[in-house]
Amino acid sequence: MCTVRPVRTRMKNANVFVDVDLTLVDANGKLLDGAREALQAIARRGLPSVSLVHRRTGYCRKVAHLYGMTEFFEGFTAKPDIIIDDMPSTCVTQFVYDVRQEQSWGALAKRIIDKHID
């Protein structure tokens, strides 16, 4: 029997963007179970840039502050509507994770660490 091994893409300079609503917090603004610990695990691995994103930058900062997580994020930014780049294909990534499709925030963090972080 032949075993197919998944491709591992290790990134030293990864830029990770974490959405707020329904990803970090639920519809009532409550932090999702395991999110803090998962982001802490990712931060401990030394990712150079983790940003919290939403349509409103101030809202990102407010949520991070509310849950004592500002130190996990290098930046707070709005999701881009328009991107101008000399290499547009580099603006789209194949590494998009839907936290709702994962077993838990912890399982998602482990998957990202195992697959992408040196």
Rosetta blueprint (number, residue, H / E / L):
1 M L
2 C L
3 T L
4 V L
5 R L
6 P L
7 V L
8 R L
9 T L
10 R L
11 M L
12 K L
13 N L
14 A L
15 N E
16 V E
17 F E
18 V E
19 D E
20 V L
21 D E
22 L L
23 T L
24 L L
25 V E
26 D L
27 A L
28 N L
29 G L
30 K L
31 L E
32 L L
33 D L
34 G L
35 A H
36 R H
37 E H
38 A H
39 L H
40 Q H
41 A H
42 I H
43 A H
44 R H
45 R L
46 G L
47 L L
48 P L
49 S E
50 V E
51 S E
52 L E
53 V E
54 H E
55 R L
56 R L
57 T H
58 G H
59 Y H
60 C H
61 R H
62 K H
63 V H
64 A H
65 H H
66 L H
67 Y L
68 G L
69 M L
70 T H
71 E H
72 F H
73 F L
74 E L
75 G E
76 F E
77 T E
78 A E
79 K L
80 P L
81 D L
82 I L
83 I L
84 I L
85 D L
86 D L
87 M L
88 P H
89 S H
90 T H
91 C H
92 V L
93 T L
94 Q L
95 F L
96 V L
97 Y L
98 D L
99 V H
100 R H
101 Q H
102 E L
103 Q L
104 S L
105 W H
106 G H
107 A H
108 L H
109 A H
110 K H
111 R H
112 I H
113 I H
114 D H
115 K H
116 H H
117 I L
118 D L
